[in-house]
């Protein structure tokens, strides 16, 4: 009899917990996870030796063609004024720019690495597509715009530099989004 009562109590507690969860979801308009939680990538994304190697090989090959050693695109300046909790969102914006404005136009270069790295980075971009922040992103947009302006000012050399820094982008994404 005591076991039956304990089982009924457990069932009631489970039903109560499920009801509370449903009410919480209803109050939030169905949003089960906070917006910032979409700004995460899996550690396993960065533990694939083959694609890590290919990304670093692509960056290395492009670095050999990079004649401008005075400019750094992915570095401390990029994060200036940005809260640590917003770093993944910042890196999502940088990743999207790099894919759309740099890698796709230069996709014919640095083969075979480019054909393997671009789909990997696109997969990461897709996983971060829901990543948003609640706070004002003025600092982030300004920093990303400075990066874009630098790349555009340097022209094709800027695109080569951005490809040459894919290893830094890879590590910054890992550090910010895991």
C-alpha positions as a Markdown table, in Angstrom:
| # | Residue | x | y | z |
|---|---|---|---|---|
| 1 | Unk | 0.0 | 0.0 | 0.0 |
| 2 | Unk | 2.8 | 2.4 | 0.8 |
| 3 | Unk | 4.5 | 1.7 | -2.5 |
| 4 | Unk | 1.2 | 2.4 | -4.3 |
| 5 | Unk | 0.9 | 5.7 | -2.4 |
| 6 | Unk | 4.5 | 6.6 | -3.2 |
| 7 | Unk | 3.9 | 5.8 | -6.9 |
| 8 | Unk | 0.8 | 8.0 | -7.0 |
| 9 | Unk | 2.6 | 10.9 | -5.3 |
| 10 | Unk | 5.4 | 10.6 | -7.9 |
| 11 | Unk | 2.9 | 10.6 | -10.7 |
| 12 | Unk | 1.2 | 13.7 | -9.3 |
| 13 | Unk | 4.5 | 15.5 | -8.9 |
| 14 | Unk | 5.4 | 14.7 | -12.5 |
| 15 | Unk | 2.0 | 15.9 | -13.8 |
| 16 | Unk | 2.4 | 19.1 | -11.7 |
| 17 | Unk | 5.9 | 19.7 | -13.1 |
| 18 | Unk | 4.7 | 19.2 | -16.6 |
| 19 | Unk | 1.8 | 21.5 | -16.0 |
| 20 | Unk | 4.1 | 24.2 | -14.7 |
| 21 | Unk | 6.3 | 23.8 | -17.7 |
| 22 | Unk | 3.4 | 24.2 | -20.1 |
| 23 | Unk | 2.2 | 27.3 | -18.2 |
| 24 | Unk | 5.7 | 28.8 | -18.4 |
| 25 | Unk | 5.8 | 28.1 | -22.1 |
| 26 | Unk | 2.4 | 29.6 | -22.6 |
| 27 | Unk | 3.3 | 32.8 | -20.6 |
| 28 | Unk | 6.5 | 33.1 | -22.7 |
| 29 | Unk | 4.6 | 32.8 | -25.9 |
| 30 | Unk | 6.1 | 29.3 | -26.6 |
| 31 | Unk | 9.7 | 30.4 | -26.3 |
| 32 | Unk | 11.2 | 27.6 | -24.4 |
| 33 | Unk | 14.8 | 28.9 | -24.4 |
| 34 | Unk | 16.2 | 32.4 | -23.9 |
| 35 | Unk | 17.3 | 34.2 | -27.0 |
| 36 | Unk | 20.9 | 34.1 | -26.0 |
| 37 | Unk | 21.0 | 30.3 | -25.7 |
| 38 | Unk | 20.8 | 30.1 | -29.5 |
| 39 | Unk | 24.3 | 31.7 | -29.4 |
| 40 | Unk | 26.0 | 28.3 | -28.8 |
| 41 | Unk | 27.9 | 25.8 | -30.8 |
| 42 | Unk | 28.8 | 22.3 | -29.8 |
| 43 | Unk | 32.3 | 21.5 | -28.6 |
| 44 | Unk | 32.3 | 18.6 | -31.1 |
| 45 | Unk | 32.1 | 21.1 | -34.0 |
| 46 | Unk | 35.7 | 22.1 | -33.1 |
| 47 | Unk | 37.0 | 18.7 | -32.3 |
| 48 | Unk | 37.0 | 17.3 | -35.8 |
| 49 | Unk | 40.8 | 17.0 | -36.6 |
| 50 | Unk | 40.2 | 16.7 | -40.4 |
| 51 | Unk | 38.2 | 19.9 | -40.8 |
| 52 | Unk | 40.3 | 21.7 | -38.3 |
| 53 | Unk | 43.4 | 20.8 | -40.2 |
| 54 | Unk | 41.8 | 21.9 | -43.5 |
| 55 | Unk | 40.8 | 25.2 | -42.0 |
| 56 | Unk | 44.3 | 25.9 | -40.8 |
| 57 | Unk | 45.8 | 24.7 | -44.1 |
| 58 | Unk | 43.5 | 27.1 | -46.0 |
| 59 | Unk | 44.5 | 30.0 | -43.7 |
| 60 | Unk | 48.1 | 29.1 | -44.0 |
| 61 | Unk | 48.0 | 29.0 | -47.8 |
| 62 | Unk | 46.2 | 32.4 | -47.9 |
| 63 | Unk | 48.7 | 33.8 | -45.5 |
| 64 | Unk | 51.5 | 33.1 | -47.9 |
| 65 | Unk | 49.7 | 35.3 | -50.4 |
| 66 | Unk | 49.0 | 38.1 | -47.8 |
| 67 | Unk | 51.3 | 41.0 | -48.4 |
| 68 | Unk | 49.9 | 43.2 | -45.7 |
| 69 | Unk | 51.4 | 42.3 | -42.3 |
| 70 | Unk | 50.4 | 45.6 | -40.6 |
| 71 | Unk | 46.6 | 44.9 | -40.4 |
| 72 | Unk | 44.9 | 42.3 | -38.1 |
| 73 | Unk | 41.2 | 41.7 | -38.7 |
| 74 | Unk | 40.5 | 39.1 | -36.0 |
| 75 | Unk | 42.0 | 40.4 | -32.8 |
| 76 | Unk | 41.3 | 42.3 | -29.6 |
| 77 | Unk | 40.1 | 45.4 | -31.4 |
| 78 | Unk | 37.2 | 43.4 | -32.8 |
| 79 | Unk | 35.9 | 42.8 | -29.3 |
| 80 | Unk | 36.5 | 46.4 | -28.0 |
| 81 | Unk | 33.4 | 47.6 | -26.0 |
| 82 | Unk | 31.5 | 44.3 | -26.5 |
| 83 | Unk | 30.2 | 42.4 | -23.4 |
| 84 | Unk | 31.7 | 39.0 | -23.1 |
| 85 | Unk | 28.2 | 37.5 | -23.2 |
| 86 | Unk | 27.7 | 39.0 | -26.7 |
| 87 | Unk | 31.0 | 37.7 | -28.2 |
| 88 | Unk | 29.3 | 34.8 | -29.9 |
| 89 | Unk | 26.8 | 37.1 | -31.6 |
| 90 | Unk | 29.7 | 39.3 | -32.7 |
| 91 | Unk | 31.5 | 36.2 | -34.1 |
| 92 | Unk | 28.3 | 35.1 | -35.9 |
| 93 | Unk | 28.2 | 38.5 | -37.6 |
| 94 | Unk | 31.9 | 38.2 | -38.6 |
| 95 | Unk | 31.4 | 34.6 | -39.8 |
| 96 | Unk | 28.4 | 35.7 | -42.0 |
| 97 | Unk | 30.4 | 38.5 | -43.5 |
| 98 | Unk | 33.4 | 36.3 | -44.1 |
| 99 | Unk | 31.2 | 33.7 | -45.8 |
| 100 | Unk | 29.1 | 36.0 | -48.0 |
| 101 | Unk | 31.6 | 38.8 | -48.8 |
| 102 | Unk | 35.0 | 36.9 | -48.8 |
| 103 | Unk | 34.8 | 33.2 | -49.2 |
| 104 | Unk | 32.1 | 32.9 | -51.8 |
| 105 | Unk | 33.6 | 35.4 | -54.1 |
| 106 | Unk | 37.0 | 33.8 | -53.7 |
| 107 | Unk | 35.7 | 30.2 | -53.8 |
| 108 | Unk | 37.7 | 29.4 | -56.9 |
| 109 | Unk | 41.0 | 30.0 | -55.0 |
| 110 | Unk | 43.0 | 27.9 | -52.6 |
| 111 | Unk | 41.6 | 24.5 | -53.7 |
| 112 | Unk | 40.9 | 21.9 | -52.4 |
| 113 | Unk | 40.8 | 23.4 | -48.9 |
| 114 | Unk | 38.2 | 26.0 | -49.8 |
| 115 | Unk | 35.7 | 23.5 | -51.1 |
| 116 | Unk | 35.9 | 21.6 | -47.8 |
| 117 | Unk | 36.0 | 24.6 | -45.4 |
| 118 | Unk | 33.2 | 26.7 | -46.8 |
| 119 | Unk | 30.5 | 24.0 | -46.2 |
| 120 | Unk | 31.8 | 23.5 | -42.6 |
| 121 | Unk | 31.6 | 27.3 | -41.9 |
| 122 | Unk | 28.2 | 27.4 | -43.5 |
| 123 | Unk | 27.0 | 24.7 | -41.2 |
| 124 | Unk | 28.2 | 26.7 | -38.2 |
| 125 | Unk | 26.5 | 29.8 | -39.6 |
| 126 | Unk | 23.3 | 28.0 | -40.0 |
| 127 | Unk | 23.5 | 26.7 | -36.4 |
| 128 | Unk | 23.9 | 30.3 | -35.2 |
| 129 | Unk | 21.2 | 31.7 | -37.4 |
| 130 | Unk | 18.8 | 32.1 | -34.5 |
| 131 | Unk | 21.5 | 33.8 | -32.4 |
| 132 | Unk | 20.3 | 37.3 | -31.3 |
| 133 | Unk | 21.0 | 39.5 | -28.3 |
| 134 | Unk | 18.6 | 41.4 | -26.1 |
| 135 | Unk | 20.9 | 44.4 | -25.5 |
| 136 | Unk | 21.9 | 47.2 | -27.8 |
| 137 | Unk | 24.3 | 45.9 | -30.4 |
| 138 | Unk | 25.7 | 49.3 | -31.4 |
| 139 | Unk | 29.2 | 48.4 | -30.4 |
| 140 | Unk | 29.0 | 45.1 | -32.2 |
| 141 | Unk | 27.7 | 46.6 | -35.4 |
| 142 | Unk | 30.3 | 49.4 | -35.3 |
| 143 | Unk | 33.1 | 46.8 | -34.8 |
| 144 | Unk | 31.8 | 44.6 | -37.6 |
| 145 | Unk | 31.5 | 47.6 | -39.9 |
| 146 | Unk | 35.1 | 48.6 | -39.2 |
| 147 | Unk | 36.1 | 45.1 | -40.1 |
| 148 | Unk | 34.1 | 45.2 | -43.3 |
| 149 | Unk | 35.5 | 48.7 | -44.2 |
| 150 | Unk | 39.0 | 47.5 | -43.7 |
| 151 | Unk | 38.5 | 44.5 | -45.9 |
| 152 | Unk | 36.9 | 46.6 | -48.6 |
| 153 | Unk | 39.5 | 49.3 | -48.4 |
| 154 | Unk | 42.2 | 46.7 | -49.0 |
| 155 | Unk | 40.3 | 45.2 | -51.9 |
| 156 | Unk | 41.4 | 41.7 | -53.0 |
| 157 | Unk | 44.3 | 41.9 | -50.5 |
| 158 | Unk | 41.7 | 42.3 | -47.7 |
| 159 | Unk | 39.8 | 39.3 | -48.9 |
| 160 | Unk | 43.1 | 37.3 | -48.9 |
| 161 | Unk | 43.9 | 38.6 | -45.4 |
| 162 | Unk | 40.4 | 37.5 | -44.2 |
| 163 | Unk | 41.0 | 34.0 | -45.6 |
| 164 | Unk | 44.5 | 34.0 | -44.1 |
| 165 | Unk | 42.9 | 34.7 | -40.7 |
| 166 | Unk | 40.3 | 31.8 | -40.9 |
| 167 | Unk | 42.4 | 30.0 | -38.2 |
| 168 | Unk | 41.8 | 33.0 | -35.9 |
| 169 | Unk | 38.1 | 33.1 | -36.8 |
| 170 | Unk | 37.9 | 29.4 | -36.1 |
| 171 | Unk | 39.5 | 29.8 | -32.6 |
| 172 | Unk | 37.5 | 33.0 | -31.8 |
| 173 | Unk | 34.2 | 31.2 | -32.7 |
| 174 | Unk | 35.2 | 28.3 | -30.5 |
| 175 | Unk | 36.1 | 30.5 | -27.6 |
| 176 | Unk | 33.0 | 32.7 | -27.9 |
| 177 | Unk | 30.4 | 30.1 | -28.7 |
| 178 | Unk | 31.1 | 27.0 | -26.7 |
